[in-house]
Amino acid sequence: MLQEAPRPLLEAHDLVMFDLDGVVYIGEEAVAGVPARLVRLQGSGVRVAFVTNNASRTPEEVAARLQSMQVQASPQDVVTSAQAASSVLVERFGTGAGVLVLGGPGLWEATRAAGLVPLDPSSTPDQASALVTGYGPDVLWREVMRVAVAVRDGLPWVASNTDMTIPTAFGVAPGHGVQVRMLEEFTGVSPVVAGKPAAPLLEETVARVGGTSPLMVGDRLDTDIAGARALGLPSLLVLTGVTGLSELVSATAEHRPTFVAPTLEGLFEPHPVPTAEGEGFGLGGWHGQVRAGALTMEGAGSEADWWRTVAVTAWQHADATGEVAETTGLCPPSP
């Protein structure tokens, strides 16, 4: 269930870790209102880190992209799954190890910066200690075939992430996880994963940026929220990316956030929690109840309290009955 925060959420945390795709930007555009909110947050003295499972860009490129959207960011503020994967490889094989790289420029640069020797998968698989893969829109099929054979024949494999989707300007598209699943099915081998929800990326972020009370902010239940829960960290789910009503209502225990808000404004607000009211739950003028398997919402109030009431009502029903409440025709109030 959701937790209560009686004071503005940022006051309880000295490090806020932001996912990027779906939280800070979508495609080439900043999410509405995010730049100004990040300026407010950074002005409060809280450490800020931008954490991404997308391994295709370097921290310098990510920082430049954020700056173009009027977001204050330096390369030191950015931590990628490519960097986390490279740290995993160094820990296992040492600096100087040759590594096949199947992915974008960010993955190549991260391996090189970590002291590894990146190798072209189409020409030198026999010189490698391991394979590392990440999202790369220009990856060639012949390279996929070469590394697949190498992994099937015993080459260790580290994947930057297993995200099945990635938000784009033209819609939700296949992510690196689609490629990972394909390679798993062909080789019979599962990789060591560096990105969320696995631990290395968030551990790398805390080690690089510092902070004793971190908060993870994300839009994905299966990566951002599950990753935070796996490490025992609190999380804030924002509803600007891939998670919508049906995903929130059907979230299993390991995918449920600590806090939920429609936008990043939730960082600057207290977070009350719904309480039992009759056969349902109520908060801020809203009352939620599941009748004949369908979730109903009545009353009036803020959009944030509507989402909190929906979440708690639906999760309590799922935990009690093992069934996901129906949400057909249910719509959040206009902000």
C-alpha positions in Angstrom: 0.0 0.0 0.0 1.0 3.6 -0.4 2.9 5.4 2.4 2.0 8.7 4.0 4.3 11.7 3.7 3.0 14.5 6.0 5.5 17.0 4.7 6.5 17.8 1.1 8.2 14.7 -0.2 11.6 16.3 -1.1 12.1 17.3 2.5 12.7 13.7 3.5 15.3 12.9 0.9 18.8 14.2 0.1 19.1 12.5 -3.3 16.4 12.2 -6.0 17.1 9.8 -8.8 15.1 10.5 -12.0 14.4 8.1 -14.8 14.5 9.9 -18.1 12.3 8.5 -20.8 8.7 9.2 -19.7 9.7 11.2 -16.7 11.9 14.1 -17.8 11.3 13.8 -21.6 9.5 11.9 -24.2 11.3 11.7 -27.6 12.9 15.1 -28.2 10.5 17.1 -26.0 10.6 17.7 -22.2 7.5 16.6 -20.3 5.4 19.6 -19.7 6.4 21.5 -16.5 9.4 19.4 -15.8 12.3 21.9 -16.4 10.8 24.5 -14.0 10.2 21.8 -11.4 13.7 20.5 -11.6 15.0 24.1 -11.2 13.0 24.3 -8.0 14.3 21.0 -6.8 17.9 21.8 -7.5 17.6 25.2 -5.8 16.5 23.4 -2.6 19.9 21.8 -2.2 18.8 18.2 -2.8 21.2 16.1 -4.9 19.8 15.2 -8.3 20.8 12.3 -10.6 19.4 11.3 -14.0 19.3 7.5 -14.3 18.5 5.8 -17.5 18.3 2.2 -18.7 18.9 3.5 -22.2 22.5 2.6 -23.0 22.7 4.2 -26.4 23.9 7.7 -25.4 26.9 8.9 -23.4 26.5 10.9 -20.2 27.8 13.9 -22.1 25.1 13.5 -24.8 22.4 13.0 -22.2 23.5 16.1 -20.3 23.5 18.1 -23.6 20.1 16.9 -24.5 18.8 17.9 -21.0 20.4 21.3 -21.3 18.7 21.8 -24.7 15.4 21.3 -22.8 16.3 23.9 -20.2 17.2 21.3 -17.6 20.3 22.0 -15.6 22.5 18.9 -15.9 26.2 18.0 -16.2 27.6 14.6 -17.3 28.4 13.9 -13.6 24.7 14.0 -12.9 23.9 11.3 -15.4 24.3 7.6 -14.7 23.5 5.1 -17.5 22.9 1.4 -17.6 26.0 1.3 -19.9 28.1 2.5 -17.1 26.6 0.1 -14.6 27.1 -2.8 -17.1 30.8 -1.8 -17.5 31.3 -1.8 -13.8 29.8 -5.3 -13.6 32.3 -6.4 -16.4 35.3 -4.8 -14.6 34.3 -6.5 -11.4 34.1 -9.9 -13.1 36.9 -9.7 -15.7 39.2 -6.8 -14.7 40.3 -3.8 -16.6 41.9 -4.5 -19.9 39.4 -7.3 -20.7 38.2 -7.5 -24.3 34.4 -7.1 -24.5 32.1 -7.5 -27.6 29.8 -4.5 -27.7 26.4 -4.8 -29.3 24.7 -1.5 -28.9 25.0 2.3 -29.4 27.8 4.8 -28.9 27.0 5.2 -25.2 27.8 1.5 -24.6 31.1 1.7 -26.5 32.2 4.8 -24.6 31.2 3.4 -21.2 33.2 0.2 -21.7 36.2 2.3 -22.9 36.0 4.7 -20.0 35.9 1.8 -17.5 39.2 0.5 -18.8 37.8 -2.3 -20.9 38.6 -2.9 -24.6 35.5 -2.7 -26.7 35.4 -5.1 -29.7 33.4 -5.1 -32.9 31.1 -8.1 -32.7 31.2 -8.7 -36.4 34.9 -9.3 -36.5 36.5 -10.3 -33.2 34.3 -12.6 -31.1 37.2 -15.0 -30.4 39.2 -12.3 -28.6 36.5 -11.4 -26.1 36.1 -12.3 -22.4 32.4 -11.4 -22.5 29.5 -9.8 -24.5 27.7 -6.6 -23.4 24.4 -5.6 -25.1 22.3 -2.5 -25.0 19.7 -0.5 -26.9 21.1 0.6 -30.3 18.7 1.5 -33.2 21.5 1.0 -35.7 22.6 -2.5 -34.6 22.9 -4.8 -37.6 21.3 -8.2 -37.9 24.6 -9.9 -38.9 26.1 -8.7 -35.6 23.2 -10.1 -33.7 23.7 -13.4 -35.3 27.5 -13.5 -34.5 27.0 -12.7 -30.8 24.1 -15.1 -30.5 26.3 -17.9 -31.7 29.1 -16.8 -29.3 26.8 -16.8 -26.3 25.3 -20.1 -27.2 28.9 -21.5 -27.3 29.7 -20.2 -23.8 30.6 -16.5 -24.0 29.5 -14.7 -20.7 26.8 -12.1 -21.4 25.9 -8.8 -19.6 22.8 -6.9 -20.7 22.4 -3.2 -19.9 18.7 -3.7 -19.3 15.6 -5.7 -20.2 13.1 -3.0 -20.9 10.5 -4.4 -23.3 9.3 -1.0 -24.5 10.7 2.5 -24.9 8.6 5.7 -25.2 9.1 7.6 -28.5 7.6 10.6 -30.2 5.6 8.2 -32.4 4.4 5.9 -29.6 5.6 3.2 -27.3 8.2 1.1 -29.3 10.1 -2.1 -28.8 13.0 -1.7 -26.3 16.2 -3.6 -25.7 14.4 -6.3 -23.8 12.8 -7.6 -27.0 16.3 -8.3 -28.3 17.4 -9.8 -25.0 14.4 -12.2 -25.1 15.2 -13.2 -28.6 18.8 -14.0 -27.7 17.7 -15.9 -24.6 15.3 -18.0 -26.7 18.0 -18.8 -29.2 20.9 -19.5 -26.8 19.1 -20.9 -23.8 21.2 -18.4 -21.7 20.0 -15.5 -19.6 22.3 -12.5 -19.1 23.5 -10.7 -16.0 21.4 -7.5 -16.1 22.9 -4.2 -15.0 19.9 -1.8 -15.4 16.7 -1.5 -13.4 15.1 -3.5 -11.8 18.5 -5.2 -11.2 20.6 -3.6 -8.5 23.8 -2.4 -10.2 22.4 0.8 -11.8 20.9 2.3 -8.7 23.9 1.2 -6.6 26.2 2.9 -9.1 24.1 6.1 -8.9 24.2 6.3 -5.1 28.0 5.6 -5.2 28.7 8.3 -7.8 26.3 11.1 -6.6 26.1 10.5 -2.9 23.2 10.8 -0.5 22.0 8.9 2.5 18.2 9.0 1.9 17.6 8.4 -1.9 14.2 8.5 -3.6 13.7 6.9 -7.0 11.3 8.7 -9.4 10.0 6.8 -12.4 7.2 6.0 -14.8 7.7 2.3 -15.2 6.5 -0.2 -12.6 8.6 -3.1 -13.8 11.9 -1.3 -13.9 11.9 2.0 -11.9 9.6 0.9 -9.1 10.6 -2.7 -8.9 14.2 -1.7 -8.9 13.7 0.6 -6.0 11.7 -2.0 -4.1 14.4 -4.6 -4.7 17.0 -2.3 -3.0 14.6 -1.3 -0.2 14.4 2.3 -1.5 11.2 4.5 -1.6 9.8 5.4 -5.0 7.5 8.0 -6.6 5.5 6.9 -9.6 4.6 9.7 -12.0 2.0 9.1 -14.6 3.6 11.0 -17.5 5.1 7.9 -19.3 4.1 4.3 -19.9 2.1 3.6 -16.8 -1.6 4.3 -17.0 -4.8 3.3 -15.1 -4.9 -0.4 -16.1 -1.2 -0.9 -15.2 -1.5 0.8 -11.9 -4.6 -1.1 -10.9 -3.1 -4.4 -11.8 0.3 -3.8 -10.2 1.5 -6.7 -8.1 3.1 -6.2 -4.7 6.7 -6.0 -6.0 5.7 -3.4 -8.6 3.8 -1.0 -6.3 5.3 2.4 -5.6 5.7 4.0 -2.2 4.1 7.2 -3.5 2.1 8.2 -6.6 1.4 11.5 -8.3 0.2 12.6 -11.8 3.4 14.8 -12.3 6.6 15.8 -10.7 4.7 18.3 -8.7 4.3 15.4 -6.3 7.8 16.1 -5.1 6.7 19.4 -3.6 3.6 18.1 -1.9 2.6 16.0 1.1 1.3 12.6 0.3 -1.8 11.7 2.3 -3.1 8.1 2.1 -6.7 6.9 1.6 -8.4 5.5 4.7 -11.2 2.9 5.0 -14.7 4.3 4.5 -17.6 1.9 4.6 -16.9 -0.8 2.0 -14.2 1.2 0.2 -11.6 3.9 0.7 -11.7 7.7 0.8 -9.3 10.6 0.4 -9.8 14.3 -0.2 -13.4 14.1 -1.3 -13.0 10.9 -3.3 -14.5 7.6 -2.5 -13.4 4.4 -4.2 -15.1 1.0 -4.1 -15.2 -2.2 -6.0 -18.7 -3.3 -6.8 -19.3 -6.6 -8.7 -15.7 -6.6 -9.7 -15.7 -3.1 -11.1 -13.9 -0.2 -9.6 -16.0 2.9 -9.1 -15.0 6.4 -8.0 -17.4 9.0 -6.6 -17.0 12.5 -5.3 -14.7 15.4 -6.2 -11.2 16.5 -5.3 -7.6 16.8 -6.6 -6.3 14.6 -9.4 -3.5 13.3 -7.2 -5.9 12.2 -4.5 -8.0 10.5 -7.2 -5.1 8.4 -8.3 -4.1 7.5 -4.7 -7.7 6.4 -3.9 -7.8 4.3 -7.1 -4.5 2.6 -6.3 -5.3 1.7 -2.7 -8.9 0.6 -3.5 -7.8 -1.6 -6.4 -4.8 -3.1 -4.5 -6.8 -4.0 -1.4 -9.4 -5.7 -3.6 -6.7 -7.6 -5.5 -5.0 -8.7 -2.3 -8.3 -9.8 -0.7 -9.7 -11.6 -3.8 -6.8 -12.4 -6.1 -8.7 -10.5 -8.9 -7.9 -7.3 -10.7 -10.7 -4.8 -10.6 -12.4 -3.8 -13.9 -11.8 -0.1 -14.9 -13.8 0.2 -18.1 -15.3 3.7 -18.4 -13.2 5.0 -15.4 -11.4 8.3 -16.2 -9.3 10.5 -14.0 -10.5 14.1 -13.4 -9.0 16.9 -15.6 -6.0 18.6 -13.9 
